[in-house]
Amino acid sequence: MREIAVIGIGAGDPEQVTMQAVSALQRVDVFFVLDKGEVKQELVDLRSEILRRYAEDYRVVVGQDPERDRTTTAYVEAVDDWRRRRADVIAALIASELGEDQVGGFLVWGDPSLYDSTLAILDDILARGELAFEVEVIPGISSVSTLAARHRVGLNQVGRPIQITTGRRLAAGWPEGVDDVVVMLDAQTAFTEHLDQDADIYWGAYLGTPDEILISGPLREVAAEIEKVRAEARDRKGWIMDTYLLRRKRWEA
Ligand SMILES: C[S@@+](CC[C@H](N)C(=O)[O-])C[C@H]1O[C@@H](n2cnc3c(N)ncnc32)[C@H](O)[C@@H]1O
């Protein structure tokens, strides 16, 4: 039976690749990569560096990532449709490129459990019933763990819940019932919508890479600085990946 290893590779530092991930990398015969046609050459280089350092005797097969419809307001439907089309591409690659007794691999940024569609896509493919394979997941060090470590903070206050959410959702309002909110996928600096809150922010960009930037402090005091630094860094490099923790100091039940 074919086997697929979904391997978390950490947030950007090859040293974050775990021993378990190294063992899995060494077993993989064929790595599958979707070409997103992006300018993030550094991310492509980082993946290549991880393979060069840790993998052995492998092939890399590249498929074309289908376009996502970013014009529609029907966000969930657009993402569902995109995922289905990605599943078509990946299913075709597995069928044509992976031998019946071989191991295929997907390198996943951070940890596969957080805002990543690889596992859902593989489930979709299995549900179609046309291909059979076993899936093994190797956890990775997420950008969220890296953010907390770099700022030397825990994510929760004593006995309190935390919520991990997206910039899009944070822009729509502070989540109910939580004081600690971790925000990912924020293209719109949604923290600036919450300057009325008595909160601290712990912000990090390019975590784990040589370009890492960290800023923390009272949200009202550092929000403008983060916006400025973020815009400058994005212009300079052509892309940005950032994550932050918002911590409201007063519990409002
Ligand atoms: C599609 S999600 C993937 C998350 C990934 N699975 C993880 O565990 O970190 C991409 C988002 O993760 C965050 N992210 C990933 N890598 C990062 C890094 N090196 N520095 C800061 N944020 C990062 C950003 O919020 C980015 O928008």
The ligand as an SDF file (V2000), in Angstrom:
LIG
                    3D

 27 29  0  0  0  0  0  0  0  0999 V2000
   -1.2580   29.0050    5.9440 C   0  0  0  0  0  0  0  0  0  0  0  0
   -0.7820   29.4330    7.5750 S   0  0  0  0  0  0  0  0  0  0  0  0
    0.2660   28.1220    7.9870 C   0  0  0  0  0  0  0  0  0  0  0  0
    0.5670   27.9980    9.4610 C   0  0  0  0  0  0  0  0  0  0  0  0
    1.5390   26.8650    9.7810 C   0  0  0  0  0  0  0  0  0  0  0  0
    0.9200   25.5710    9.5220 N   0  0  0  0  0  0  0  0  0  0  0  0
    2.0440   26.9120   11.2140 C   0  0  0  0  0  0  0  0  0  0  0  0
    1.9320   25.9090   11.9270 O   0  0  0  0  0  0  0  0  0  0  0  0
    2.6100   27.9440   11.5990 O   0  0  0  0  0  0  0  0  0  0  0  0
    0.2810   30.7790    7.2560 C   0  0  0  0  0  0  0  0  0  0  0  0
    0.3040   31.7660    8.4120 C   0  0  0  0  0  0  0  0  0  0  0  0
    1.1370   31.2550    9.4420 O   0  0  0  0  0  0  0  0  0  0  0  0
    1.8580   32.2900   10.0480 C   0  0  0  0  0  0  0  0  0  0  0  0
    3.2950   32.0160    9.8490 N   0  0  0  0  0  0  0  0  0  0  0  0
    3.8310   30.9300    9.2650 C   0  0  0  0  0  0  0  0  0  0  0  0
    5.1650   30.9740    9.3000 N   0  0  0  0  0  0  0  0  0  0  0  0
    5.4900   32.1170    9.9430 C   0  0  0  0  0  0  0  0  0  0  0  0
    6.7290   32.7320   10.3050 C   0  0  0  0  0  0  0  0  0  0  0  0
    7.8990   32.1670    9.9960 N   0  0  0  0  0  0  0  0  0  0  0  0
    6.6810   33.9110   10.9680 N   0  0  0  0  0  0  0  0  0  0  0  0
    5.5060   34.4920   11.2800 C   0  0  0  0  0  0  0  0  0  0  0  0
    4.3180   33.9590   10.9610 N   0  0  0  0  0  0  0  0  0  0  0  0
    4.3030   32.7970   10.2970 C   0  0  0  0  0  0  0  0  0  0  0  0
    1.3970   33.5910    9.4070 C   0  0  0  0  0  0  0  0  0  0  0  0
    0.3360   34.1140   10.1880 O   0  0  0  0  0  0  0  0  0  0  0  0
    0.8960   33.1090    8.0750 C   0  0  0  0  0  0  0  0  0  0  0  0
   -0.0780   34.0010    7.5530 O   0  0  0  0  0  0  0  0  0  0  0  0
  1  2  1  0
  2  3  1  0
  2 10  1  0
  3  4  1  0
  4  5  1  0
  5  6  1  0
  5  7  1  0
  7  8  2  0
  7  9  1  0
 10 11  1  0
 11 12  1  0
 11 26  1  0
 12 13  1  0
 13 14  1  0
 13 24  1  0
 14 15  1  0
 14 23  1  0
 15 16  2  0
 16 17  1  0
 17 18  1  0
 17 23  2  0
 18 19  1  0
 18 20  2  0
 20 21  1  0
 21 22  2  0
 22 23  1  0
 24 25  1  0
 24 26  1  0
 26 27  1  0
M  CHG  2   2   1   9  -1
M  END
$$$$
